[in-house]
Amino acid sequence: MNTIGEYMRERVDIILANGIIVTLGRKGIIYGGSIAIKDNRITAVGRSDEILSKYYSDEVIDVKGKVVLPGLIDLHVHNVQILLRGSFTDKLTALPPIWLNFLIPFEANLTPDQVKTASLLSMINMIKNGTTCFVEAGSPHPEKVAEAVLETGMRGIVTRSNIDLDPNIPMYTDTEKTIKENLKLYNEWHGRGNGRIEVWFSVREIMLNTIKLIDEFNKLAREKNTYITMHLAEDRVEVDFTLEKYGKRPVELMFERGYLNDRVLAVHMIFLDSRETVMVAKSGASIVWCPYVDSYLMGLSKAIDLLELNVTVGLGSDGGAWCNMDLFEQGRIARTAAKLLSNMISHDKTALPARTVLYMLTRNAAKAIHKLNLGVLEEGCLADIIVLDIDRSHLTPHYSIEEVIVNMARGSDVNTVIIDGKIVMRDRRILTVSEERVLKEFNRVSDKVEPLISELQKRVLKPGREKH
């Protein structure tokens, strides 16, 4: 039976009550704060006494002793590559380009069911680490990635792996067929799942895609009001390729032809000269820094320089083959790299402050994917929210919440995840899919792809080198 007080209050779907709310917005940090959620939006954010006097719900989650944050956004994920966990040795990765010799042939041999299972496990990894939204870098069976988004409850930008330059490269399709396949994906999946699924176009590499395809994607992105993600300035081989074929460096080529613009999310961005960094700033493009992979395989991203030029920069994991998909950890690696570089060059220890790292994981990332209603806890924004257990030994004391989150928090501290106003993880248990079932299926799939991995390892490694 409703009480008299309840008739005076507005009913909402969920209330997160009595926590430390890190809004990353106008209201800053609210101690003893609450959030009211209705449908898929944040209805109100404020002090608990204010919120609880105006709203009531059958689903009140007490978050006392916990920190509430916007969901993290992973701007670059190869979902299917989680199947390759543990397969990379230093000897293997020392033989570039790893993507051409190993990753592309591997992906080309995967079945739709294998892509689906890998995507489910990848998304479970993301949810359990506090990631609520991702950008797929390009999948051999993107419809299976979209199906996994629907099942897990995640928010995902889905793209197809496009290779149309050389028929000798696995997964090649001619330009016209590539365009048709991308439009089919867009027409069938864009906007599904209450808008949780978006379909973008993916330029896999300048060394893999024709100028005609890149030109068509730019036209279609404007026509369909969608966007493009591209690997760019990732590899020394790429620089040599574009200089030889086009007489231009990669960023220079894309900028001068108008293909680097405000509809582009450019990933890695390592091999830029000083002129190209200015071009990026002028272009309006957003940038993704994958701190671990970039440092491990290629070198230091120019993301630090681009931040100084007010370019929108977010972070990406590059997928589960390389790391545990913990974006808190990626933020720490980014901060360490920035401080190391800055301290070496100018004895400046203030590079990449904690708040900037948090923005790169939330607000900046949301801006990079053109969703200003994500990445911040404010009235009217989409309810993509994570709850961290702050009362843990490695997070105590916490005089500065932002410093402690960036320097000490990890994905395993995430207790509850809400995406699009729905609880998808509570007390570290995934509610949308059976993690146990996915793990069993993944183990079955892994047994089938292991021979393929072994064969590719032998093919890539020079004669006489050991596999491990």
C-alpha positions as CSV (number, residue, x, y, z in Angstrom):
1,M,0.0,0.0,0.0
2,N,1.3,3.5,-0.9
3,T,1.9,5.8,2.0
4,I,0.8,9.4,2.0
5,G,4.5,10.4,1.6
6,E,4.8,8.3,-1.5
7,Y,1.8,10.1,-3.1
8,M,3.8,13.3,-2.7
9,R,6.9,11.9,-4.3
10,E,7.6,10.9,-7.9
11,R,8.1,7.2,-8.6
12,V,11.3,6.2,-10.4
13,D,12.8,2.8,-11.4
14,I,16.0,2.9,-9.4
15,I,17.6,5.0,-6.6
16,L,21.3,4.8,-5.7
17,A,21.3,6.2,-2.2
18,N,23.9,7.6,0.2
19,G,27.1,7.2,-1.8
20,I,29.9,9.4,-3.0
21,I,28.8,10.7,-6.4
22,V,31.6,11.7,-8.7
23,T,29.5,13.5,-11.3
24,L,32.3,14.8,-13.5
25,G,29.9,17.5,-14.2
26,R,28.6,20.8,-12.8
27,K,27.9,19.4,-9.3
28,G,31.4,18.0,-8.8
29,I,31.6,15.4,-6.0
30,I,28.6,14.9,-3.8
31,Y,29.2,13.2,-0.4
32,G,26.1,11.5,0.9
33,G,24.5,11.8,-2.5
34,S,21.8,9.9,-4.4
35,I,20.8,9.4,-8.0
36,A,17.2,8.8,-9.2
37,I,16.8,6.8,-12.5
38,K,13.7,6.4,-14.6
39,D,13.5,4.5,-17.9
40,N,17.0,4.9,-19.3
41,R,17.8,8.4,-18.0
42,I,19.1,10.1,-14.9
43,T,16.1,11.9,-13.4
44,A,17.9,13.7,-10.6
45,V,21.3,13.9,-8.8
46,G,21.9,15.5,-5.5
47,R,22.2,15.1,-1.7
48,S,20.3,12.1,-0.4
49,D,17.9,14.1,1.7
50,E,16.9,16.1,-1.3
51,I,16.5,13.1,-3.7
52,L,14.7,10.9,-1.2
53,S,12.3,13.6,-0.3
54,K,11.2,14.0,-4.0
55,Y,11.5,10.4,-5.3
56,Y,10.7,6.8,-4.2
57,S,11.4,3.4,-5.8
58,D,10.9,-0.3,-5.1
59,E,14.6,-0.6,-6.2
60,V,16.7,1.4,-3.7
61,I,20.4,0.4,-3.7
62,D,22.3,1.5,-0.7
63,V,25.7,2.7,-1.9
64,K,27.1,3.9,1.4
65,G,30.8,3.4,1.5
66,K,30.9,3.3,-2.3
67,V,31.7,5.6,-5.2
68,V,29.3,6.2,-8.0
69,L,30.9,7.1,-11.4
70,P,29.8,7.4,-15.1
71,G,30.3,4.1,-16.9
72,L,33.7,3.9,-18.6
73,I,34.0,4.0,-22.4
74,D,36.5,1.8,-24.3
75,L,37.1,3.5,-27.6
76,H,39.0,0.7,-29.3
77,V,38.1,-3.0,-28.9
78,H,38.8,-6.0,-31.1
79,N,36.2,-8.2,-29.4
80,V,37.1,-11.4,-31.3
81,Q,40.8,-11.1,-30.4
82,I,40.1,-12.2,-26.8
83,L,40.5,-15.7,-28.4
84,L,44.2,-14.9,-28.7
85,R,44.9,-14.4,-25.0
86,G,48.2,-15.8,-24.0
87,S,49.3,-16.5,-27.6
88,F,51.6,-13.5,-28.0
89,T,55.3,-14.0,-27.1
90,D,58.0,-11.4,-27.4
91,K,59.5,-13.2,-30.3
92,L,56.1,-13.2,-32.1
93,T,55.4,-9.5,-31.6
94,A,59.0,-8.6,-32.6
95,L,58.2,-9.6,-36.2
96,P,56.1,-6.7,-37.5
97,P,53.6,-6.1,-38.8
98,I,51.8,-8.4,-36.4
99,W,48.4,-7.4,-37.6
100,L,49.1,-8.4,-41.2
101,N,51.1,-11.6,-40.5
102,F,49.0,-12.9,-37.7
103,L,45.8,-11.0,-36.7
104,I,44.1,-10.7,-40.1
105,P,44.7,-14.3,-41.1
106,F,43.4,-15.4,-37.7
107,E,40.2,-13.4,-37.9
108,A,39.6,-14.5,-41.5
109,N,39.4,-18.2,-40.4
110,L,36.8,-17.6,-37.6
111,T,33.2,-18.8,-37.9
112,P,30.2,-16.6,-36.9
113,D,29.6,-18.8,-33.8
114,Q,33.2,-18.3,-32.7
115,V,32.9,-14.6,-33.1
116,K,29.7,-14.6,-31.1
117,T,31.2,-16.5,-28.2
118,A,34.3,-14.4,-28.2
119,S,32.3,-11.3,-28.2
120,L,30.2,-12.4,-25.2
121,L,33.3,-13.2,-23.2
122,S,34.8,-9.9,-24.2
123,M,31.7,-8.0,-23.1
124,I,31.6,-9.9,-19.8
125,N,35.2,-8.8,-19.2
126,M,34.2,-5.2,-20.0
127,I,31.2,-5.1,-17.7
128,K,33.1,-6.7,-14.8
129,N,35.7,-3.9,-15.2
130,G,33.2,-1.1,-15.3
131,T,33.1,-0.5,-19.0
132,T,29.6,0.2,-20.2
133,C,30.2,1.3,-23.8
134,F,32.8,0.3,-26.5
135,V,33.8,0.9,-30.1
136,E,34.5,-2.2,-32.1
137,A,37.5,-1.8,-34.3
138,G,36.2,-4.0,-37.1
139,S,34.9,-7.6,-36.9
140,P,34.8,-10.4,-39.5
141,H,31.2,-11.1,-38.5
142,P,29.9,-7.8,-37.0
143,E,26.3,-9.0,-36.8
144,K,27.5,-11.4,-34.1
145,V,29.1,-8.6,-32.1
146,A,25.7,-6.8,-32.3
147,E,23.9,-9.9,-31.1
148,A,26.2,-10.0,-28.1
149,V,25.5,-6.4,-27.3
150,L,21.8,-7.2,-27.2
151,E,22.3,-10.2,-24.9
152,T,24.7,-8.6,-22.5
153,G,22.9,-5.3,-22.3
154,M,26.0,-3.3,-23.2
155,R,26.2,-0.2,-25.3
156,G,28.3,-0.8,-28.4
157,I,29.4,0.8,-31.7
158,V,29.6,-2.1,-34.2
159,T,31.8,-2.0,-37.3
160,R,32.8,-4.4,-40.0
161,S,36.4,-5.4,-40.8
162,N,37.0,-3.9,-44.3
163,I,39.8,-5.0,-46.6
164,D,39.5,-4.0,-50.3
165,L,43.0,-3.1,-51.4
166,D,44.7,-6.4,-52.2
167,P,43.0,-9.7,-53.1
168,N,45.9,-11.6,-51.6
169,I,45.1,-10.4,-48.1
170,P,42.6,-12.6,-46.1
171,M,39.1,-11.2,-45.7
172,Y,39.4,-9.2,-49.0
173,T,36.2,-8.2,-50.7
174,D,36.0,-5.8,-53.6
175,T,35.1,-2.2,-53.0
176,E,31.5,-2.3,-54.2
177,K,30.7,-5.5,-52.2
178,T,32.4,-3.9,-49.1
179,I,30.1,-0.9,-49.4
180,K,27.0,-3.1,-49.8
181,E,27.9,-5.2,-46.7
182,N,28.4,-2.1,-44.6
183,L,25.1,-0.6,-45.7
184,K,23.4,-3.9,-44.9
185,L,24.9,-3.9,-41.4
186,Y,23.8,-0.3,-40.9
187,N,20.2,-1.0,-42.1
188,E,19.8,-4.1,-40.0
189,W,21.4,-3.1,-36.8
190,H,21.8,0.7,-36.3
191,G,19.6,2.0,-33.5
192,R,18.5,-1.4,-32.2
193,G,18.5,-2.3,-28.5
194,N,16.8,1.0,-27.6
195,G,19.6,2.8,-29.4
196,R,22.4,0.9,-27.6
197,I,23.7,-0.4,-30.9
198,E,25.2,2.1,-33.4
199,V,26.8,1.1,-36.7
200,W,29.9,3.0,-37.9
201,F,32.3,2.5,-40.8
202,S,35.8,1.2,-40.1
203,V,38.9,1.9,-42.1
204,R,41.0,-1.0,-41.0
205,E,44.3,0.5,-42.4
206,I,45.5,2.7,-45.3
207,M,47.5,-0.3,-46.3
208,L,44.3,-2.4,-46.5
209,N,41.7,0.0,-47.9
210,T,41.4,1.9,-51.2
211,I,41.1,5.6,-51.4
212,K,37.8,5.0,-53.2
213,L,36.4,3.1,-50.1
214,I,37.6,5.8,-47.7
215,D,36.0,8.5,-49.9
216,E,32.7,6.5,-50.0
217,F,32.7,6.0,-46.2
218,N,33.1,9.7,-45.7
219,K,30.1,10.4,-48.0
220,L,28.0,7.7,-46.3
221,A,28.9,8.9,-42.8
222,R,27.5,12.3,-43.6
223,E,24.4,10.9,-45.4
224,K,23.6,8.4,-42.6
225,N,24.7,10.8,-39.8
226,T,27.1,8.2,-38.5
227,Y,30.9,8.1,-38.0
228,I,34.2,6.4,-39.0
229,T,36.8,4.7,-36.9
230,M,40.3,4.2,-38.4
231,H,43.7,2.8,-37.4
232,L,46.0,5.7,-38.4
233,A,49.7,6.5,-38.0
234,E,50.1,3.2,-36.2
235,D,53.2,1.6,-37.7
236,R,56.5,2.6,-39.4
237,V,55.5,0.3,-42.2
238,E,52.4,2.4,-42.8
239,V,54.4,5.6,-43.1
240,D,56.7,4.0,-45.6
241,F,53.7,2.6,-47.5
242,T,51.9,6.0,-47.9
243,L,55.1,7.8,-48.7
244,E,55.9,5.4,-51.5
245,K,52.3,5.0,-52.9
246,Y,51.0,8.6,-52.4
247,G,54.0,10.7,-51.6
248,K,52.4,11.7,-48.3
249,R,52.6,10.6,-44.7
250,P,49.5,8.9,-43.3
251,V,47.9,11.8,-41.4
252,E,49.0,14.3,-44.1
253,L,47.3,12.2,-46.7
254,M,44.0,11.9,-44.8
255,F,44.0,15.5,-43.8
256,E,44.8,17.0,-47.3
257,R,42.1,14.8,-48.9
258,G,39.5,15.8,-46.3
259,Y,39.2,12.3,-44.8
260,L,40.4,13.4,-41.4
261,N,37.5,15.4,-40.1
262,D,35.1,15.7,-37.2
263,R,33.4,12.4,-38.1
264,V,36.6,10.5,-37.6
265,L,37.8,8.6,-34.5
266,A,41.5,8.0,-35.3
267,V,43.3,5.2,-33.3
268,H,46.9,4.9,-32.1
269,M,48.3,8.1,-33.7
270,I,52.0,7.4,-33.0
271,F,54.0,8.2,-36.0
272,L,53.1,11.9,-36.5
273,D,55.5,14.7,-37.2
274,S,55.0,18.2,-35.9
275,R,53.1,19.4,-39.0
276,E,50.7,16.5,-38.7
277,T,49.9,17.2,-35.0
278,V,48.7,20.6,-36.1
279,M,46.7,19.0,-38.9
280,V,44.9,16.8,-36.4
281,A,44.0,19.8,-34.2
282,K,42.6,21.6,-37.3
283,S,40.7,18.6,-38.5
284,G,38.3,18.2,-35.6
285,A,39.0,14.5,-35.4
286,S,39.0,12.7,-32.1
287,I,41.9,10.4,-31.0
288,V,42.2,7.1,-29.2
289,W,45.2,6.2,-27.2
290,C,45.7,2.5,-26.3
291,P,48.4,3.0,-23.7
292,Y,49.5,-0.5,-23.1
293,V,49.5,-1.8,-26.6
294,D,50.9,1.4,-28.1
295,S,53.8,1.4,-25.6
296,Y,54.4,-2.4,-26.0
297,L,54.2,-2.7,-29.8
298,M,54.9,0.7,-31.3
299,G,56.0,3.5,-29.1
300,L,54.6,6.5,-27.3
301,S,51.4,7.9,-28.8
302,K,51.2,11.6,-29.7
303,A,48.1,11.8,-27.6
304,I,49.9,13.8,-25.0
305,D,50.9,16.5,-27.5
306,L,47.4,16.4,-29.0
307,L,45.8,17.0,-25.6
308,E,47.9,20.2,-25.4
309,L,46.3,21.3,-28.7
310,N,42.8,20.7,-27.2
311,V,42.2,17.6,-29.3
312,T,39.6,15.3,-27.8
313,V,41.5,12.2,-26.6
314,G,40.1,9.1,-25.0
315,L,41.5,5.7,-24.1
316,G,41.1,2.2,-25.5
317,S,42.2,-1.3,-24.4
318,D,42.6,-2.7,-28.0
319,G,40.9,-5.8,-26.8
320,G,41.4,-8.9,-24.6
321,A,44.3,-10.4,-26.5
322,W,46.6,-7.8,-25.1
323,C,45.3,-6.9,-21.6
324,N,42.7,-7.7,-19.0
325,M,40.4,-4.9,-20.4
326,D,40.6,-2.9,-17.2
327,L,40.4,0.8,-18.2
328,F,41.5,1.9,-14.8
329,E,44.7,0.2,-15.4
330,Q,45.0,1.7,-18.9
331,G,44.5,5.1,-17.3
332,R,47.4,4.5,-14.9
333,I,49.7,3.4,-17.8
334,A,48.7,6.5,-19.7
335,R,49.5,8.7,-16.7
336,T,52.8,7.0,-16.1
337,A,53.9,7.3,-19.7
338,A,52.9,11.0,-19.8
339,K,54.8,11.8,-16.6
340,L,57.8,9.9,-17.7
341,L,58.0,11.7,-21.0
342,S,57.3,15.1,-19.5
343,N,59.8,14.6,-16.7
344,M,62.5,13.5,-19.1
345,I,62.0,16.4,-21.4
346,S,61.2,19.3,-19.2
347,H,61.4,18.1,-15.5
348,D,57.6,18.6,-15.3
349,K,55.9,16.2,-13.0
350,T,52.3,17.6,-13.4
351,A,51.5,15.9,-16.8
352,L,48.1,14.2,-17.1
353,P,46.4,15.1,-13.8
354,A,44.0,12.6,-12.3
355,R,40.9,14.5,-13.4
356,T,42.1,14.5,-17.0
357,V,42.5,10.7,-16.9
358,L,39.0,10.3,-15.5
359,Y,37.7,12.6,-18.3
360,M,39.5,10.5,-20.9
361,L,37.7,7.5,-19.6
362,T,34.3,9.1,-19.5
363,R,33.5,12.7,-20.7
364,N,36.2,12.9,-23.3
365,A,35.4,9.4,-24.6
366,A,31.7,10.3,-24.8
367,K,32.5,13.5,-26.8
368,A,34.7,11.4,-29.1
369,I,31.7,9.2,-30.0
370,H,29.4,12.2,-30.2
371,K,27.3,11.3,-27.2
372,L,27.2,14.3,-24.9
373,N,24.5,12.6,-22.8
374,L,27.1,10.0,-21.7
375,G,30.2,10.2,-19.5
376,V,28.7,12.5,-16.9
377,L,26.1,12.1,-14.1
378,E,23.7,14.9,-14.7
379,E,19.9,15.2,-15.0
380,G,18.7,14.0,-18.5
381,C,21.8,12.0,-19.3
382,L,21.7,8.3,-20.2
383,A,21.9,6.1,-17.1
384,D,25.2,4.3,-17.7
385,I,26.6,4.2,-14.2
386,I,29.1,2.1,-12.2
387,V,29.5,1.7,-8.5
388,L,32.9,1.1,-6.9
389,D,33.5,-0.4,-3.5
390,I,35.8,2.3,-1.9
391,D,36.0,0.8,1.6
392,R,38.8,-1.7,0.7
393,S,42.3,-1.8,2.0
394,H,44.0,-0.7,-1.2
395,L,41.7,2.3,-1.5
396,T,41.8,3.4,2.1
397,P,42.3,6.2,3.1
398,H,40.8,8.3,0.3
399,Y,41.4,11.9,1.1
400,S,41.2,12.8,-2.6
401,I,38.6,10.5,-4.3
402,E,39.9,11.4,-7.8
403,E,43.5,10.7,-7.0
404,V,42.6,7.4,-5.3
405,I,40.4,6.2,-8.2
406,V,43.1,7.0,-10.8
407,N,46.1,5.7,-8.9
408,M,44.7,2.7,-7.0
409,A,41.3,1.6,-8.3
410,R,41.0,-1.5,-10.5
411,G,38.2,-3.1,-12.4
412,S,37.6,-5.7,-9.7
413,D,36.5,-2.9,-7.4
414,V,33.4,-2.4,-9.5
415,N,30.4,-3.8,-7.6
416,T,27.4,-2.8,-9.7
417,V,26.9,-1.7,-13.3
418,I,23.8,0.0,-14.8
419,I,23.5,0.4,-18.5
420,D,20.7,2.3,-20.2
421,G,18.8,2.3,-16.9
422,K,19.0,-1.5,-16.4
423,I,21.1,-3.3,-13.8
424,V,23.4,-5.6,-15.7
425,M,25.7,-6.5,-12.8
426,R,25.0,-6.6,-9.1
427,D,27.5,-7.6,-6.4
428,R,29.8,-8.7,-9.2
429,R,27.3,-11.1,-10.7
430,I,26.3,-10.6,-14.3
431,L,22.5,-10.6,-14.6
432,T,22.0,-10.5,-18.4
433,V,23.9,-13.6,-19.5
434,S,25.2,-16.7,-17.7
435,E,29.0,-16.2,-17.2
436,E,29.4,-19.9,-16.5
437,R,27.7,-20.9,-19.7
438,V,29.8,-18.4,-21.8
439,L,33.0,-19.7,-20.2
440,K,32.1,-23.3,-21.0
441,E,31.3,-22.4,-24.6
442,F,34.4,-20.3,-24.9
443,N,36.6,-23.2,-23.7
444,R,35.0,-25.4,-26.4
445,V,35.6,-22.7,-29.0
446,S,39.2,-22.2,-27.8
447,D,40.0,-25.9,-28.3
448,K,38.9,-25.6,-32.0
449,V,40.9,-22.5,-32.7
450,E,44.1,-23.5,-30.9
451,P,45.4,-25.5,-34.0
452,L,44.9,-22.4,-36.1
453,I,46.8,-20.2,-33.6
454,S,49.7,-22.8,-33.5
455,E,49.9,-22.9,-37.3
456,L,50.0,-19.1,-37.6
457,Q,52.7,-18.9,-34.9
458,K,54.8,-21.3,-36.8
459,R,54.3,-19.5,-40.1
460,V,55.2,-16.1,-38.6
461,L,58.2,-17.2,-36.6
462,K,61.4,-17.6,-38.6
463,P,62.9,-21.1,-38.9
464,G,64.8,-22.2,-35.9
465,R,62.9,-20.0,-33.5
466,E,61.0,-21.6,-30.7
467,K,57.3,-21.2,-30.5
468,H,57.4,-20.0,-26.8
